[in-house]
Amino acid sequence: MKIIPHKLAAVVYLALLLSCNAGKNIRQDQAAVSDKALKDCFSIPIGVAVGPYNLKGDEAAFILKQFNSLTPENAMKMGPIHPRPDRYNWRDADSIVDFAQRNGLRIRGHNLCWHNQAPGWFFTDSSGKAVSKEVLLRRLREHIQAVVGRYKGKIYAWDVVNEAISDKPDEYLRNSRWLQICGEDYIAKAFEYAHEADPDALLFYNDYNEISPIKREKMYRLVKGLKDAGIPITGIGLQGHWAINEPSKAQLDSTIGRFAGLGLTIQITELDISVYPKEHDARPRRPEDADTAFTPAREAKQAEVYRNCFEVFKKYRKQISGITFWNVSDRSSWLDDFPVRNRKDHPLLFDSNLKPKKALPAIAQYSW
């Protein structure tokens, strides 16, 4: 067919107009996603780890806009909340619970039994000698009954036992004071004590490095053993401290698929994605650590990993009942001091000015 020149010009103009409008529509769609609250993109609780200092000023308003669940980052851990046998520090934990209740937010309790931040007095008598198994389990029960009992009906889920699995490939459970004195029994007992204190709370085993095939199988063994023994465990928490070099979609798919077979609810409990390649151990600062700029290349790679993760999360949306980010924004993250001290990281969805990064629209396309 012969096209007359002036008609050809009209066709070209129309094509250009459609192209421009398509680009404009894409930009408008991206802007709409950026303006939409994170919590409104998903039908499950979208949480954030906080301290009392986050619940004032611009961060308080920001939290209320973007999230509908809170996890106390440190205020409910054994050391901060129960530093001495006769002393409980309720102030910080109470302030977080009160803020959540006033504003209609859900709360995940974190955590009831952990090898880290456990006060030394739990494990020793007045002369400094190790206590018996019976004494240690009694102290654990009293602690759990006091903490869970205080917030019964206010906290919907608890990380009951945290990080009990060893990182050593040839070792099953971490060689903690809990294990040394009580053996494996302390894990089951912690769940039983928590269930006694609040029968309606969801009870989780929580751990990191879950994408490692070796550690994953040890976690699976532990949780399946608890479930098969009739221990009141209702969920598994996958922390999700990942990075721009892991996990791949295949790694994450095989991990969540494996745990989904347990028939327990799954939550992503401590999600962040470092802009540095993953390192699992603390180390001294090196000259190359001075390059902390959040470059376009780092932002693009981070957005890609977040997108891949949420694509997999959506695949398992029937099993995943909550996602919690570990800290509010890049303004302050625990990764600013780990694994390298004083190296600024940028691991979250919002920058230091509380503005959305490219990762936000990247994950919003997999909303459910």
Residue, then its C-alpha position, 0 to 999 in steps of 0.5 A: m500500500k502506498i502511503i501519501p507523505h502527509k499521511l505518513a507524517a500523521v502516522v508518525y505523529l500519532a505514534l509519537l503521541l501514543s509513546c509519550n502518553a504511555g511514558k507519562n502513564i508509567r510515570q504517573d503509575q510509579a508516582a501513585v505507587s510511591d504515594k500509596a502507603l506500604k501497608d495498603c499494598f498488602s493484605i497481611p500485617i506490614g511491620v517495623a522494628v522500633g524503639p521508643y525514640n522512633l515514636k515521636g516527631d516525624e518518624a511517629a507520623f511516618i510509622l502510622k502512615q506506612f506500617n500497621s504492626l510494630t516489633p520492639e527492636n530491643a525493649m523486650k529482650m531478656g537483658p533490657i527487660h529483666p536485668r536482675p532477678d528482682r527487677y523488670n524494666w517495663r517502661d520502654a516496652d510499655s511505651i511501644v505497646d501503648f503507642a500501638q494500642r492507641n493507634g490500632l497497630r498490631i504488635r509482635g513480641h521479640n523475644l523470650c529466650w535467646h543466647n544473646q542479651a541474656p543476663g548472666w544471673f539467669f545461669t548462676d547462683s549466688s556463688g557464681k556457679a552454674v545453676s541446675k537444669e531445674v533452677l534455670l527452667r524455673r527462672l525461664r518460666e517465671h520470666i516468660q510468664a511475667v512478660v507474656g502475662r503482662y501483655k496478654g491480649k495485646i501482643y498477637a505473636w511472639d518470637v519465643v526462641n531465637e537463633a538456637i541453631s548453630d552456624k557451624p555446619d557440623e553442629y546442630l544446636r548452638n552451644s549456649r548456656w541454655l543448651q549446656i545446662c538444660g539440653e535441648d529441652y529448654i526450647a520445648k519448655a519455652f513454647e509451653y511456658a509461653h502458651e500457658a501465659d497466653p493461649d491465643a498468641l502465635l508462637f514462633y521459632n525465629d532464626y537467620n541465614e535461613i537460605s543456607p541449605i545446611k542451616r535450613e535443614k537444621m531449622y526444619r529438623l528443629v521445628k518439625g520435631l517440635k510440631d510432631a511432639g505436640i509442642p505449641i509452636t504455630g509459626i516459623g520466623l525467617q529473619g531476612h537479613w539479606a544483601i545485594n548478592e543474596p538470595s537468588k530467587a531460586q534460593l529463596d523459593s526453595t527455602i520458603g517452599r521447604f518451610a511451607g511444607l511444615g503446615l505452619t504459618i511463616q513470617i518474614t520477621e527482620l527484613d532488610i537488604s544491605v547495599y554491600p555484599k553479604e558478610h556473616d561475621a563482624r570484622p575491622r573497618r578496611p579502606e574500601d569501607a569508606d565508599t558508603a555512597f548510595t549510588p544509582a547502581r547500588e539502588a538499582k541492584q537493591a531494588e532488583v533483590y527486593r523485587n525478586c524477594f516479593e515475587v517469591f513472597k507472593k507465590y507463597r502468600k497463602q503461607i506468609s502471614g506477616i512481613t516486618f522490616w528491621n528499622v524504619s528507614d535508612r536514617s538509622s539501621w543496625l547495619d550501620d554498625f554490623p558487620v563493619r562498625n561505623r559504615k553507613d548502610h542503606p538497607l530499607l525502603f525509605d531513605s534518611n529523609l523518609k522518602p521512598k526509594k526505587a525498591l518501593p515501587a519494585i515490590a508494590q507490583y507484587s502486592w496481594 
